[in-house]
Amino acid sequence: MSPEATDTIASWRTEIDVLDERIISLLEQRMAFSLKIQRTRMSDGGSRLASDREQWIVQRYADRLGDPGTQLADLVLELCRGNARQTR
């Protein structure tokens, strides 16, 4: 591979690293809001999860990202339910 191509790829990888950091930060923020919602709902006598809301989220991801979006939404929802956070 030419030095120019190597430099270009390295630059793009740096951009991907920046995007990944932003994605992780946004997921952490989402997790925090989700936990607040769960706690508030439960303290008011409701359930921890809202299945209608989760179905809507999965559909939104699928509409934008296709079939892999469904898998991604499932992972995001699992992450934001609190279980992963509580085991760390």
QUIURRA-V566002 format. One record per run of one state. SS is the DSSP state (alpha for helix, beta for strand, coil for the rest). FROM is the first residue (numbers start at 1). LEN is the number of residues. If there is no record, write none. Layout:
# QUIURRA-V566002
ss=SS from=FROM len=LEN
ss=SS from=FROM len=LEN
This chain:
# QUIURRA-V566002
ss=coil from=1 len=2
ss=alpha from=3 len=41
ss=coil from=44 len=7
ss=alpha from=51 len=15
ss=coil from=66 len=1
ss=alpha from=67 len=14
ss=coil from=81 len=2
ss=alpha from=83 len=4
ss=coil from=87 len=2
